[in-house]
Amino acid sequence: MDCGELKLQIEAARQKLYQLKMDYGNLLHPHVIQQSMVLDDLINQYNQVKIKKPIE
């Protein structure tokens, strides 16, 4: 997966996390925590791709 695609997925996951927080009103709700973990995984993937890719 390339950086551009990951950025789009990260933004979509971030928006979903925000919406879930608004829906449930609590950062500790299991659905909010699960989405936060999804976002964390995407950010980690993005960082791994950036480390392997030479600076342009």
C-alpha positions in Angstrom: 0.0 0.0 0.0 1.4 3.4 -0.9 1.5 6.6 1.3 -1.3 8.3 -0.6 -3.7 5.4 -0.1 -2.8 5.1 3.6 -3.3 8.8 4.1 -6.8 8.5 2.7 -7.5 5.5 4.9 -6.1 7.3 8.0 -8.3 10.3 7.3 -11.4 8.1 6.9 -10.6 6.2 10.1 -10.0 9.5 12.0 -13.4 10.8 10.9 -15.1 7.6 11.9 -13.4 7.7 15.3 -14.6 11.3 15.8 -18.2 10.3 14.8 -18.2 7.3 17.1 -17.0 9.5 20.0 -19.8 11.9 19.2 -22.4 9.1 19.0 -21.4 7.4 22.2 -20.2 10.5 24.1 -17.4 8.5 25.7 -13.8 7.7 24.7 -14.0 4.5 26.8 -16.9 3.0 24.8 -15.7 -0.4 23.3 -16.5 0.8 19.7 -14.6 4.0 20.1 -11.6 2.1 21.5 -11.8 -0.4 18.7 -11.8 2.3 16.1 -8.9 4.0 17.9 -6.9 0.8 17.5 -7.8 0.6 13.8 -6.5 4.2 13.4 -3.3 3.3 15.4 -2.6 0.4 13.1 -3.0 2.5 10.0 -0.7 5.2 11.4 1.9 2.5 12.2 1.6 1.1 8.7 2.1 4.7 7.3 5.2 5.2 9.4 6.7 1.9 8.3 6.2 2.8 4.7 7.7 6.3 5.3 10.8 4.7 7.0 11.4 2.3 4.0 10.9 5.0 1.4 13.8 7.4 0.8 13.2 11.1 1.5 12.2 12.9 -1.7 
